Amino acid sequence: MDNITALKASRLAKEIDNRFKLTTDVFNAIAKTDRELFIPKGFGFHAYKLDALPISAKQWISSPLTVAKMTQYLDARGADRVLEIGCGSGYQAAVLSHLFRGVFTVERIEHLLNEARSRFKQMGAHNIHTRHSDGQNGWIGYAPYDRILFSAAVSQIPSKIFDQLSNTGILIAPIWQDDKQIITRFQKHGNRIVEDKIEECDFVPILNGTQK
């Protein structure tokens, strides 16, 4: 990251922090990530604004404020590996790569994932592992995960996903409730799940299957 980009990313972290108090680790993760790298051509001017932006395949890159909130709600302290369901542009995974030793991200749209892989390579993020698959199946091969993050809204969490969460793990997801979405934290205590509703949000809905 060059000096000008680093300054822009640092200013973005400060703007987010003014609206939503960040931990030092999350602040630094935002400040170390070049958001412009994940923005479609023609939208570069908006890269460091607090806006969600359209990407291809009728998907969106979340507002950096939302990304920061979801990251902080995960609480990476003491956690080693995180599974992200819904890679999209890759920006959320890139932020997580500064906080976890291993980031495992799944995307159902193949060309989006290929673009994200190219970005991860460009930024030198060797701890991000990717898979083209229906995210609702998770990624059993590397389970259990200390943290799981849904980057798309779901009506309920599939039981197979909870099975892939460690016995003391945390899962964060936007959950449909009537006609609105609520960021919800699920904390696993052995066979028991404790659910806490945090705040309203707006994510693209999760879809079944895969596509090119």
C-alpha positions in Angstrom: 0.0 0.0 0.0 1.5 3.3 -1.0 1.5 6.4 1.3 -1.4 8.1 -0.3 -3.6 4.9 -0.1 -2.5 4.3 3.5 -3.6 7.9 4.4 -7.0 7.4 2.8 -7.5 4.1 4.6 -6.4 5.6 7.9 -8.9 8.5 7.4 -11.6 6.0 6.6 -10.9 4.1 9.9 -11.0 7.4 11.8 -14.4 8.4 10.2 -15.8 5.0 11.1 -14.4 5.3 14.6 -16.2 8.7 15.0 -19.5 7.0 14.3 -18.9 3.6 15.9 -16.1 3.2 18.5 -13.7 0.6 17.2 -11.3 -1.5 19.1 -7.6 -0.9 18.3 -7.3 -4.1 16.4 -10.4 -3.5 14.2 -9.3 0.1 13.6 -5.9 -1.1 12.4 -7.5 -3.8 10.2 -9.6 -1.2 8.4 -6.6 1.2 8.1 -4.4 -1.6 6.6 -6.9 -2.5 3.8 -7.0 -0.8 0.5 -10.8 -0.6 -0.2 -10.3 0.9 -3.6 -8.8 -2.4 -4.7 -12.2 -4.0 -4.2 -14.3 -1.3 -5.9 -15.4 -1.7 -9.6 -13.8 0.6 -12.1 -15.6 3.9 -12.3 -16.4 3.9 -8.6 -12.9 4.6 -7.3 -13.9 8.1 -6.2 -16.4 6.6 -3.8 -14.0 4.0 -2.4 -13.3 5.7 0.9 -16.8 7.0 1.5 -19.2 5.2 3.9 -21.4 3.9 1.1 -22.4 0.5 -0.1 -21.6 0.1 -3.8 -22.8 -2.2 -6.5 -20.6 -4.8 -8.0 -21.4 -7.3 -10.7 -24.0 -10.1 -10.5 -26.5 -7.9 -8.7 -24.3 -8.0 -5.6 -22.9 -5.2 -3.4 -19.8 -4.3 -1.5 -21.0 -3.4 2.0 -20.4 0.0 3.5 -17.1 0.1 5.3 -19.0 1.1 8.4 -21.0 -2.2 8.2 -17.9 -4.2 7.5 -16.2 -2.7 10.6 -19.3 -3.4 12.8 -19.6 -7.0 11.6 -15.9 -7.5 12.2 -16.0 -6.0 15.7 -19.1 -8.1 16.6 -17.2 -11.2 15.8 -14.7 -10.4 18.6 -11.5 -11.9 17.2 -9.7 -12.0 20.5 -8.3 -15.4 21.1 -9.7 -16.7 17.9 -7.6 -18.4 15.2 -9.8 -19.2 12.2 -12.9 -17.6 10.7 -15.3 -18.9 8.1 -17.0 -16.2 5.9 -20.1 -17.2 4.0 -20.4 -14.8 1.0 -17.1 -13.6 -0.2 -18.4 -11.1 -2.7 -15.8 -8.5 -3.6 -13.4 -9.9 -1.0 -13.2 -6.7 1.1 -14.6 -8.2 4.3 -12.2 -11.2 4.0 -9.3 -8.8 3.4 -10.2 -7.0 6.7 -10.5 -10.2 8.6 -7.1 -11.4 7.3 -5.4 -8.8 9.6 -7.1 -10.3 12.6 -7.1 -14.1 12.1 -4.4 -16.5 11.2 -6.7 -18.3 8.8 -9.6 -16.8 6.8 -11.8 -19.3 4.9 -14.3 -17.7 2.5 -16.9 -19.3 0.4 -18.7 -17.7 -2.6 -21.4 -19.1 -4.8 -20.7 -16.9 -7.9 -17.6 -18.2 -9.6 -16.5 -15.1 -11.4 -16.8 -12.9 -8.3 -14.6 -15.4 -6.4 -12.0 -15.4 -9.2 -11.9 -11.6 -9.0 -11.5 -11.7 -5.3 -8.7 -14.2 -5.5 -6.9 -11.9 -7.8 -7.2 -9.1 -5.3 -6.0 -11.2 -2.4 -2.9 -12.1 -4.5 -2.3 -8.5 -5.3 -2.5 -7.4 -1.7 -0.2 -10.4 -0.6 -2.8 -12.0 1.7 -1.5 -15.5 1.9 -3.8 -16.5 4.8 -7.1 -16.2 2.9 -8.4 -19.5 1.6 -11.3 -19.5 -1.0 -13.9 -22.0 -2.2 -16.5 -21.9 -4.9 -19.6 -23.5 -3.3 -23.0 -22.9 -1.8 -22.1 -21.2 1.4 -25.0 -22.7 3.2 -23.0 -25.9 3.3 -20.1 -24.2 5.0 -16.6 -25.7 4.5 -16.5 -28.9 6.5 -12.9 -29.7 5.5 -11.4 -27.1 7.8 -14.0 -27.1 10.6 -14.3 -26.4 13.4 -14.0 -22.6 13.1 -13.6 -20.2 16.1 -15.8 -17.6 14.3 -18.3 -17.7 11.4 -19.6 -14.7 9.6 -22.5 -14.5 7.2 -22.2 -11.7 4.6 -25.7 -12.3 3.3 -29.0 -12.4 5.0 -30.6 -15.7 6.0 -33.9 -16.7 7.5 -32.2 -19.2 9.9 -28.8 -20.7 10.3 -28.5 -24.2 8.9 -27.7 -26.8 11.7 -24.7 -28.0 9.6 -23.2 -24.5 10.0 -23.6 -24.6 13.8 -21.9 -28.0 13.6 -18.9 -26.4 12.0 -18.6 -23.8 14.8 -16.3 -24.6 17.7 -17.8 -25.3 21.1 -17.0 -21.8 22.4 -17.4 -20.1 19.0 -19.3 -17.0 17.9 -21.4 -16.7 14.7 -22.6 -13.3 13.4 -25.3 -13.1 10.7 -28.0 -10.8 9.3 -31.2 -12.7 10.1 -34.6 -12.0 8.4 -37.2 -11.2 11.0 -40.6 -10.4 9.4 -39.8 -7.6 6.9 -36.5 -6.5 8.3 -33.0 -7.8 8.9 -31.3 -8.0 12.3 -27.6 -8.5 12.9 -27.6 -11.4 15.4 -24.9 -12.9 17.5 -24.9 -16.6 18.3 -22.6 -17.8 21.0 -22.1 -21.6 21.2 -21.6 -23.2 24.6 -21.1 -26.9 23.9 -24.6 -28.0 22.7 -26.3 -24.8 23.8 -26.6 -21.7 21.5 -27.2 -18.2 23.0 -28.8 -15.7 20.6 -28.5 -11.9 20.9 -30.1 -9.4 18.5 -27.8 -6.4 17.9 -29.2 -4.0 15.3 -31.0 -3.6 12.0 -29.1 -3.9 8.8 -29.5 -4.3 5.0 -27.7 -7.2 3.2 -28.3 -9.0 0.0 -30.2 -12.3 0.6 -28.5 -15.6 0.6 -29.3 -17.8 -2.5 -29.1 -21.5 -3.1 -26.7 -23.3 -5.3 -23.8 -22.0 -7.4 -23.4 -20.1 -10.6 -20.6 -19.0 -13.0 
